[in-house]
Amino acid sequence: MREAFPQAQITTKVDEKRQGIVDSWPAEVDDTAARRDWGFAPRYDLTRAFCEYLIPTIRQRYAR
């Protein structure tokens, strides 16, 4: 986010209920079986999701 928005002032406020849900998730998800068995091929990885979805959405929302 800082690369895309170097002037942004980013603050956070933890929602304890939601954080508890996130904390219960595994650190990594192994999708090897899905790729092998079902031919699963994700269209987005983290970089592509940021570059093609999240950052343009934020730019549009906060356009001056």
PyMOL Python script that loads the backbone (N, CA, C, O; Angstrom):
from pymol import cmd

cmd.read_pdbstr("""\
ATOM      1  N   MET A   1       0.817  -1.175   0.000  1.00  0.00           N
ATOM      2  CA  MET A   1       0.000   0.000   0.000  1.00  0.00           C
ATOM      3  C   MET A   1       0.870   1.252   0.000  1.00  0.00           C
ATOM      4  O   MET A   1       0.559   2.230  -0.681  1.00  0.00           O
ATOM      5  N   ARG A   2       1.940   1.223   0.749  1.00  0.00           N
ATOM      6  CA  ARG A   2       2.809   2.408   0.817  1.00  0.00           C
ATOM      7  C   ARG A   2       3.458   2.695  -0.539  1.00  0.00           C
ATOM      8  O   ARG A   2       3.701   3.857  -0.867  1.00  0.00           O
ATOM      9  N   GLU A   3       3.741   1.666  -1.324  1.00  0.00           N
ATOM     10  CA  GLU A   3       4.298   1.903  -2.664  1.00  0.00           C
ATOM     11  C   GLU A   3       3.289   2.607  -3.552  1.00  0.00           C
ATOM     12  O   GLU A   3       3.645   3.532  -4.283  1.00  0.00           O
ATOM     13  N   ALA A   4       2.056   2.188  -3.497  1.00  0.00           N
ATOM     14  CA  ALA A   4       1.018   2.766  -4.351  1.00  0.00           C
ATOM     15  C   ALA A   4       0.546   4.119  -3.849  1.00  0.00           C
ATOM     16  O   ALA A   4       0.169   4.979  -4.645  1.00  0.00           O
ATOM     17  N   PHE A   5       0.563   4.318  -2.530  1.00  0.00           N
ATOM     18  CA  PHE A   5       0.049   5.542  -1.927  1.00  0.00           C
ATOM     19  C   PHE A   5       1.056   6.066  -0.899  1.00  0.00           C
ATOM     20  O   PHE A   5       0.797   5.998   0.303  1.00  0.00           O
ATOM     21  N   PRO A   6       2.198   6.585  -1.353  1.00  0.00           N
ATOM     22  CA  PRO A   6       3.255   6.988  -0.424  1.00  0.00           C
ATOM     23  C   PRO A   6       2.853   8.112   0.527  1.00  0.00           C
ATOM     24  O   PRO A   6       3.434   8.239   1.604  1.00  0.00           O
ATOM     25  N   GLN A   7       1.883   8.917   0.155  1.00  0.00           N
ATOM     26  CA  GLN A   7       1.462  10.027   1.018  1.00  0.00           C
ATOM     27  C   GLN A   7       0.333   9.647   1.974  1.00  0.00           C
ATOM     28  O   GLN A   7      -0.092  10.465   2.790  1.00  0.00           O
ATOM     29  N   ALA A   8      -0.146   8.428   1.877  1.00  0.00           N
ATOM     30  CA  ALA A   8      -1.287   8.012   2.692  1.00  0.00           C
ATOM     31  C   ALA A   8      -0.924   7.939   4.168  1.00  0.00           C
ATOM     32  O   ALA A   8       0.185   7.561   4.546  1.00  0.00           O
ATOM     33  N   GLN A   9      -1.887   8.311   4.975  1.00  0.00           N
ATOM     34  CA  GLN A   9      -1.772   8.128   6.416  1.00  0.00           C
ATOM     35  C   GLN A   9      -2.667   6.947   6.760  1.00  0.00           C
ATOM     36  O   GLN A   9      -3.892   7.058   6.721  1.00  0.00           O
ATOM     37  N   ILE A  10      -2.060   5.831   7.093  1.00  0.00           N
ATOM     38  CA  ILE A  10      -2.793   4.599   7.317  1.00  0.00           C
ATOM     39  C   ILE A  10      -2.891   4.331   8.806  1.00  0.00           C
ATOM     40  O   ILE A  10      -1.883   4.272   9.509  1.00  0.00           O
ATOM     41  N   THR A  11      -4.114   4.171   9.275  1.00  0.00           N
ATOM     42  CA  THR A  11      -4.342   3.814  10.666  1.00  0.00           C
ATOM     43  C   THR A  11      -5.218   2.565  10.701  1.00  0.00           C
ATOM     44  O   THR A  11      -5.929   2.258   9.744  1.00  0.00           O
ATOM     45  N   THR A  12      -5.154   1.873  11.794  1.00  0.00           N
ATOM     46  CA  THR A  12      -5.974   0.672  11.926  1.00  0.00           C
ATOM     47  C   THR A  12      -6.663   0.667  13.277  1.00  0.00           C
ATOM     48  O   THR A  12      -6.186   1.268  14.240  1.00  0.00           O
ATOM     49  N   LYS A  13      -7.775  -0.011  13.331  1.00  0.00           N
ATOM     50  CA  LYS A  13      -8.495  -0.242  14.569  1.00  0.00           C
ATOM     51  C   LYS A  13      -8.965  -1.693  14.512  1.00  0.00           C
ATOM     52  O   LYS A  13      -9.770  -2.064  13.658  1.00  0.00           O
ATOM     53  N   VAL A  14      -8.462  -2.489  15.412  1.00  0.00           N
ATOM     54  CA  VAL A  14      -8.759  -3.922  15.393  1.00  0.00           C
ATOM     55  C   VAL A  14     -10.177  -4.170  15.888  1.00  0.00           C
ATOM     56  O   VAL A  14     -10.575  -3.676  16.943  1.00  0.00           O
ATOM     57  N   ASP A  15     -10.929  -4.935  15.118  1.00  0.00           N
ATOM     58  CA  ASP A  15     -12.234  -5.425  15.539  1.00  0.00           C
ATOM     59  C   ASP A  15     -11.961  -6.796  16.155  1.00  0.00           C
ATOM     60  O   ASP A  15     -11.662  -7.751  15.438  1.00  0.00           O
ATOM     61  N   GLU A  16     -12.060  -6.894  17.454  1.00  0.00           N
ATOM     62  CA  GLU A  16     -11.654  -8.106  18.166  1.00  0.00           C
ATOM     63  C   GLU A  16     -12.394  -9.354  17.679  1.00  0.00           C
ATOM     64  O   GLU A  16     -11.793 -10.423  17.574  1.00  0.00           O
ATOM     65  N   LYS A  17     -13.674  -9.233  17.385  1.00  0.00           N
ATOM     66  CA  LYS A  17     -14.443 -10.388  16.916  1.00  0.00           C
ATOM     67  C   LYS A  17     -13.908 -10.893  15.576  1.00  0.00           C
ATOM     68  O   LYS A  17     -13.679 -12.089  15.394  1.00  0.00           O
ATOM     69  N   ARG A  18     -13.713  -9.965  14.647  1.00  0.00           N
ATOM     70  CA  ARG A  18     -13.197 -10.357  13.332  1.00  0.00           C
ATOM     71  C   ARG A  18     -11.758 -10.839  13.424  1.00  0.00           C
ATOM     72  O   ARG A  18     -11.373 -11.778  12.727  1.00  0.00           O
ATOM     73  N   GLN A  19     -10.956 -10.205  14.278  1.00  0.00           N
ATOM     74  CA  GLN A  19      -9.576 -10.635  14.435  1.00  0.00           C
ATOM     75  C   GLN A  19      -9.512 -12.056  14.955  1.00  0.00           C
ATOM     76  O   GLN A  19      -8.642 -12.826  14.549  1.00  0.00           O
ATOM     77  N   GLY A  20     -10.419 -12.412  15.847  1.00  0.00           N
ATOM     78  CA  GLY A  20     -10.478 -13.780  16.353  1.00  0.00           C
ATOM     79  C   GLY A  20     -10.737 -14.787  15.244  1.00  0.00           C
ATOM     80  O   GLY A  20     -10.169 -15.879  15.242  1.00  0.00           O
ATOM     81  N   ILE A  21     -11.593 -14.416  14.303  1.00  0.00           N
ATOM     82  CA  ILE A  21     -11.870 -15.293  13.163  1.00  0.00           C
ATOM     83  C   ILE A  21     -10.610 -15.446  12.318  1.00  0.00           C
ATOM     84  O   ILE A  21     -10.232 -16.562  11.961  1.00  0.00           O
ATOM     85  N   VAL A  22      -9.965 -14.339  12.000  1.00  0.00           N
ATOM     86  CA  VAL A  22      -8.749 -14.383  11.187  1.00  0.00           C
ATOM     87  C   VAL A  22      -7.658 -15.192  11.887  1.00  0.00           C
ATOM     88  O   VAL A  22      -6.949 -15.967  11.245  1.00  0.00           O
ATOM     89  N   ASP A  23      -7.526 -15.013  13.189  1.00  0.00           N
ATOM     90  CA  ASP A  23      -6.505 -15.746  13.944  1.00  0.00           C
ATOM     91  C   ASP A  23      -6.736 -17.252  13.931  1.00  0.00           C
ATOM     92  O   ASP A  23      -5.804 -18.024  14.156  1.00  0.00           O
ATOM     93  N   SER A  24      -7.977 -17.678  13.668  1.00  0.00           N
ATOM     94  CA  SER A  24      -8.270 -19.115  13.646  1.00  0.00           C
ATOM     95  C   SER A  24      -7.918 -19.762  12.305  1.00  0.00           C
ATOM     96  O   SER A  24      -7.903 -20.988  12.196  1.00  0.00           O
ATOM     97  N   TRP A  25      -7.635 -18.949  11.288  1.00  0.00           N
ATOM     98  CA  TRP A  25      -7.296 -19.487   9.978  1.00  0.00           C
ATOM     99  C   TRP A  25      -5.877 -20.027   9.972  1.00  0.00           C
ATOM    100  O   TRP A  25      -5.028 -19.542  10.721  1.00  0.00           O
ATOM    101  N   PRO A  26      -5.606 -21.026   9.134  1.00  0.00           N
ATOM    102  CA  PRO A  26      -4.221 -21.502   9.027  1.00  0.00           C
ATOM    103  C   PRO A  26      -3.332 -20.434   8.386  1.00  0.00           C
ATOM    104  O   PRO A  26      -3.808 -19.596   7.620  1.00  0.00           O
ATOM    105  N   ALA A  27      -2.045 -20.476   8.706  1.00  0.00           N
ATOM    106  CA  ALA A  27      -1.100 -19.499   8.158  1.00  0.00           C
ATOM    107  C   ALA A  27      -0.942 -19.678   6.650  1.00  0.00           C
ATOM    108  O   ALA A  27      -0.734 -18.704   5.926  1.00  0.00           O
ATOM    109  N   GLU A  28      -1.037 -20.896   6.185  1.00  0.00           N
ATOM    110  CA  GLU A  28      -0.915 -21.177   4.755  1.00  0.00           C
ATOM    111  C   GLU A  28      -1.981 -22.168   4.338  1.00  0.00           C
ATOM    112  O   GLU A  28      -2.441 -22.979   5.142  1.00  0.00           O
ATOM    113  N   VAL A  29      -2.369 -22.098   3.083  1.00  0.00           N
ATOM    114  CA  VAL A  29      -3.326 -23.040   2.525  1.00  0.00           C
ATOM    115  C   VAL A  29      -2.633 -23.759   1.382  1.00  0.00           C
ATOM    116  O   VAL A  29      -2.126 -23.131   0.452  1.00  0.00           O
ATOM    117  N   ASP A  30      -2.616 -25.061   1.459  1.00  0.00           N
ATOM    118  CA  ASP A  30      -1.989 -25.874   0.413  1.00  0.00           C
ATOM    119  C   ASP A  30      -3.064 -26.302  -0.580  1.00  0.00           C
ATOM    120  O   ASP A  30      -3.915 -27.132  -0.261  1.00  0.00           O
ATOM    121  N   ASP A  31      -3.022 -25.741  -1.768  1.00  0.00           N
ATOM    122  CA  ASP A  31      -4.034 -26.065  -2.772  1.00  0.00           C
ATOM    123  C   ASP A  31      -3.542 -27.087  -3.806  1.00  0.00           C
ATOM    124  O   ASP A  31      -4.111 -27.212  -4.891  1.00  0.00           O
ATOM    125  N   THR A  32      -2.481 -27.810  -3.454  1.00  0.00           N
ATOM    126  CA  THR A  32      -1.896 -28.787  -4.376  1.00  0.00           C
ATOM    127  C   THR A  32      -2.921 -29.820  -4.834  1.00  0.00           C
ATOM    128  O   THR A  32      -3.010 -30.118  -6.025  1.00  0.00           O
ATOM    129  N   ALA A  33      -3.697 -30.369  -3.896  1.00  0.00           N
ATOM    130  CA  ALA A  33      -4.689 -31.400  -4.256  1.00  0.00           C
ATOM    131  C   ALA A  33      -5.762 -30.815  -5.177  1.00  0.00           C
ATOM    132  O   ALA A  33      -6.172 -31.470  -6.135  1.00  0.00           O
ATOM    133  N   ALA A  34      -6.214 -29.611  -4.905  1.00  0.00           N
ATOM    134  CA  ALA A  34      -7.241 -28.989  -5.759  1.00  0.00           C
ATOM    135  C   ALA A  34      -6.697 -28.752  -7.163  1.00  0.00           C
ATOM    136  O   ALA A  34      -7.405 -28.948  -8.151  1.00  0.00           O
ATOM    137  N   ARG A  35      -5.449 -28.333  -7.244  1.00  0.00           N
ATOM    138  CA  ARG A  35      -4.851 -28.123  -8.569  1.00  0.00           C
ATOM    139  C   ARG A  35      -4.750 -29.450  -9.328  1.00  0.00           C
ATOM    140  O   ARG A  35      -5.053 -29.529 -10.518  1.00  0.00           O
ATOM    141  N   ARG A  36      -4.321 -30.473  -8.616  1.00  0.00           N
ATOM    142  CA  ARG A  36      -4.147 -31.790  -9.238  1.00  0.00           C
ATOM    143  C   ARG A  36      -5.489 -32.442  -9.560  1.00  0.00           C
ATOM    144  O   ARG A  36      -5.699 -32.887 -10.689  1.00  0.00           O
ATOM    145  N   ASP A  37      -6.401 -32.504  -8.589  1.00  0.00           N
ATOM    146  CA  ASP A  37      -7.644 -33.256  -8.738  1.00  0.00           C
ATOM    147  C   ASP A  37      -8.705 -32.539  -9.569  1.00  0.00           C
ATOM    148  O   ASP A  37      -9.425 -33.174 -10.339  1.00  0.00           O
ATOM    149  N   TRP A  38      -8.803 -31.234  -9.416  1.00  0.00           N
ATOM    150  CA  TRP A  38      -9.869 -30.486 -10.078  1.00  0.00           C
ATOM    151  C   TRP A  38      -9.372 -29.580 -11.173  1.00  0.00           C
ATOM    152  O   TRP A  38     -10.174 -28.965 -11.876  1.00  0.00           O
ATOM    153  N   GLY A  39      -8.066 -29.482 -11.335  1.00  0.00           N
ATOM    154  CA  GLY A  39      -7.532 -28.550 -12.318  1.00  0.00           C
ATOM    155  C   GLY A  39      -7.671 -27.102 -11.865  1.00  0.00           C
ATOM    156  O   GLY A  39      -7.716 -26.181 -12.681  1.00  0.00           O
ATOM    157  N   PHE A  40      -7.738 -26.918 -10.547  1.00  0.00           N
ATOM    158  CA  PHE A  40      -7.872 -25.569  -9.992  1.00  0.00           C
ATOM    159  C   PHE A  40      -6.703 -24.710 -10.437  1.00  0.00           C
ATOM    160  O   PHE A  40      -5.543 -25.099 -10.299  1.00  0.00           O
ATOM    161  N   ALA A  41      -7.018 -23.539 -10.972  1.00  0.00           N
ATOM    162  CA  ALA A  41      -5.994 -22.595 -11.418  1.00  0.00           C
ATOM    163  C   ALA A  41      -6.456 -21.194 -11.036  1.00  0.00           C
ATOM    164  O   ALA A  41      -7.217 -20.572 -11.777  1.00  0.00           O
ATOM    165  N   PRO A  42      -6.007 -20.692  -9.892  1.00  0.00           N
ATOM    166  CA  PRO A  42      -6.466 -19.371  -9.456  1.00  0.00           C
ATOM    167  C   PRO A  42      -6.086 -18.293 -10.468  1.00  0.00           C
ATOM    168  O   PRO A  42      -5.000 -18.318 -11.048  1.00  0.00           O
ATOM    169  N   ARG A  43      -6.995 -17.357 -10.663  1.00  0.00           N
ATOM    170  CA  ARG A  43      -6.752 -16.263 -11.606  1.00  0.00           C
ATOM    171  C   ARG A  43      -5.922 -15.151 -10.975  1.00  0.00           C
ATOM    172  O   ARG A  43      -5.257 -14.391 -11.678  1.00  0.00           O
ATOM    173  N   TYR A  44      -5.963 -15.059  -9.661  1.00  0.00           N
ATOM    174  CA  TYR A  44      -5.260 -13.987  -8.969  1.00  0.00           C
ATOM    175  C   TYR A  44      -4.328 -14.536  -7.905  1.00  0.00           C
ATOM    176  O   TYR A  44      -4.680 -15.441  -7.149  1.00  0.00           O
ATOM    177  N   ASP A  45      -3.126 -13.966  -7.863  1.00  0.00           N
ATOM    178  CA  ASP A  45      -2.248 -14.178  -6.720  1.00  0.00           C
ATOM    179  C   ASP A  45      -2.262 -12.862  -5.946  1.00  0.00           C
ATOM    180  O   ASP A  45      -2.956 -11.925  -6.342  1.00  0.00           O
ATOM    181  N   LEU A  46      -1.519 -12.775  -4.869  1.00  0.00           N
ATOM    182  CA  LEU A  46      -1.555 -11.580  -4.036  1.00  0.00           C
ATOM    183  C   LEU A  46      -1.166 -10.326  -4.821  1.00  0.00           C
ATOM    184  O   LEU A  46      -1.826  -9.293  -4.708  1.00  0.00           O
ATOM    185  N   THR A  47      -0.107 -10.413  -5.607  1.00  0.00           N
ATOM    186  CA  THR A  47       0.359  -9.247  -6.364  1.00  0.00           C
ATOM    187  C   THR A  47      -0.684  -8.797  -7.377  1.00  0.00           C
ATOM    188  O   THR A  47      -0.989  -7.608  -7.465  1.00  0.00           O
ATOM    189  N   ARG A  48      -1.224  -9.722  -8.130  1.00  0.00           N
ATOM    190  CA  ARG A  48      -2.221  -9.358  -9.141  1.00  0.00           C
ATOM    191  C   ARG A  48      -3.486  -8.810  -8.493  1.00  0.00           C
ATOM    192  O   ARG A  48      -4.081  -7.866  -9.014  1.00  0.00           O
ATOM    193  N   ALA A  49      -3.908  -9.382  -7.371  1.00  0.00           N
ATOM    194  CA  ALA A  49      -5.095  -8.883  -6.677  1.00  0.00           C
ATOM    195  C   ALA A  49      -4.900  -7.432  -6.238  1.00  0.00           C
ATOM    196  O   ALA A  49      -5.804  -6.608  -6.378  1.00  0.00           O
ATOM    197  N   PHE A  50      -3.720  -7.128  -5.708  1.00  0.00           N
ATOM    198  CA  PHE A  50      -3.443  -5.748  -5.306  1.00  0.00           C
ATOM    199  C   PHE A  50      -3.412  -4.828  -6.511  1.00  0.00           C
ATOM    200  O   PHE A  50      -4.073  -3.790  -6.522  1.00  0.00           O
ATOM    201  N   CYS A  51      -2.649  -5.204  -7.527  1.00  0.00           N
ATOM    202  CA  CYS A  51      -2.433  -4.320  -8.681  1.00  0.00           C
ATOM    203  C   CYS A  51      -3.673  -4.114  -9.532  1.00  0.00           C
ATOM    204  O   CYS A  51      -3.903  -3.013 -10.032  1.00  0.00           O
ATOM    205  N   GLU A  52      -4.475  -5.156  -9.702  1.00  0.00           N
ATOM    206  CA  GLU A  52      -5.600  -5.078 -10.630  1.00  0.00           C
ATOM    207  C   GLU A  52      -6.950  -4.855  -9.965  1.00  0.00           C
ATOM    208  O   GLU A  52      -7.918  -4.493 -10.632  1.00  0.00           O
ATOM    209  N   TYR A  53      -7.022  -5.069  -8.654  1.00  0.00           N
ATOM    210  CA  TYR A  53      -8.312  -4.909  -7.989  1.00  0.00           C
ATOM    211  C   TYR A  53      -8.252  -3.901  -6.846  1.00  0.00           C
ATOM    212  O   TYR A  53      -8.927  -2.872  -6.888  1.00  0.00           O
ATOM    213  N   LEU A  54      -7.465  -4.186  -5.848  1.00  0.00           N
ATOM    214  CA  LEU A  54      -7.493  -3.369  -4.643  1.00  0.00           C
ATOM    215  C   LEU A  54      -7.030  -1.935  -4.877  1.00  0.00           C
ATOM    216  O   LEU A  54      -7.728  -0.992  -4.503  1.00  0.00           O
ATOM    217  N   ILE A  55      -5.877  -1.764  -5.483  1.00  0.00           N
ATOM    218  CA  ILE A  55      -5.339  -0.411  -5.669  1.00  0.00           C
ATOM    219  C   ILE A  55      -6.227   0.431  -6.589  1.00  0.00           C
ATOM    220  O   ILE A  55      -6.501   1.580  -6.246  1.00  0.00           O
ATOM    221  N   PRO A  56      -6.694  -0.076  -7.744  1.00  0.00           N
ATOM    222  CA  PRO A  56      -7.607   0.744  -8.551  1.00  0.00           C
ATOM    223  C   PRO A  56      -8.902   1.086  -7.810  1.00  0.00           C
ATOM    224  O   PRO A  56      -9.438   2.181  -7.982  1.00  0.00           O
ATOM    225  N   THR A  57      -9.402   0.172  -6.999  1.00  0.00           N
ATOM    226  CA  THR A  57     -10.623   0.437  -6.235  1.00  0.00           C
ATOM    227  C   THR A  57     -10.399   1.547  -5.219  1.00  0.00           C
ATOM    228  O   THR A  57     -11.247   2.425  -5.056  1.00  0.00           O
ATOM    229  N   ILE A  58      -9.274   1.509  -4.545  1.00  0.00           N
ATOM    230  CA  ILE A  58      -8.951   2.565  -3.571  1.00  0.00           C
ATOM    231  C   ILE A  58      -8.770   3.900  -4.287  1.00  0.00           C
ATOM    232  O   ILE A  58      -9.266   4.926  -3.821  1.00  0.00           O
ATOM    233  N   ARG A  59      -8.075   3.894  -5.398  1.00  0.00           N
ATOM    234  CA  ARG A  59      -7.884   5.145  -6.160  1.00  0.00           C
ATOM    235  C   ARG A  59      -9.228   5.746  -6.572  1.00  0.00           C
ATOM    236  O   ARG A  59      -9.434   6.955  -6.465  1.00  0.00           O
ATOM    237  N   GLN A  60     -10.115   4.914  -7.032  1.00  0.00           N
ATOM    238  CA  GLN A  60     -11.433   5.399  -7.442  1.00  0.00           C
ATOM    239  C   GLN A  60     -12.210   5.949  -6.250  1.00  0.00           C
ATOM    240  O   GLN A  60     -12.845   6.999  -6.346  1.00  0.00           O
ATOM    241  N   ARG A  61     -12.158   5.247  -5.147  1.00  0.00           N
ATOM    242  CA  ARG A  61     -12.910   5.669  -3.948  1.00  0.00           C
ATOM    243  C   ARG A  61     -12.431   7.007  -3.417  1.00  0.00           C
ATOM    244  O   ARG A  61     -13.241   7.832  -2.994  1.00  0.00           O
ATOM    245  N   TYR A  62     -11.119   7.231  -3.435  1.00  0.00           N
ATOM    246  CA  TYR A  62     -10.558   8.431  -2.841  1.00  0.00           C
ATOM    247  C   TYR A  62     -10.057   9.450  -3.873  1.00  0.00           C
ATOM    248  O   TYR A  62      -9.267  10.335  -3.543  1.00  0.00           O
ATOM    249  N   ALA A  63     -10.514   9.322  -5.108  1.00  0.00           N
ATOM    250  CA  ALA A  63     -10.111  10.280  -6.142  1.00  0.00           C
ATOM    251  C   ALA A  63     -10.578  11.675  -5.749  1.00  0.00           C
ATOM    252  O   ALA A  63     -11.679  11.863  -5.230  1.00  0.00           O
ATOM    253  N   ARG A  64      -9.727  12.625  -6.006  1.00  0.00           N
ATOM    254  CA  ARG A  64     -10.071  14.017  -5.633  1.00  0.00           C
ATOM    255  C   ARG A  64     -10.709  14.737  -6.766  1.00  0.00           C
ATOM    256  O   ARG A  64     -11.061  15.909  -6.632  1.00  0.00           O
TER     257      ARG A  64
END
""", "prot")
cmd.dss("prot")
cmd.show_as("cartoon", "prot")
cmd.util.cbc("prot")
cmd.orient("prot")
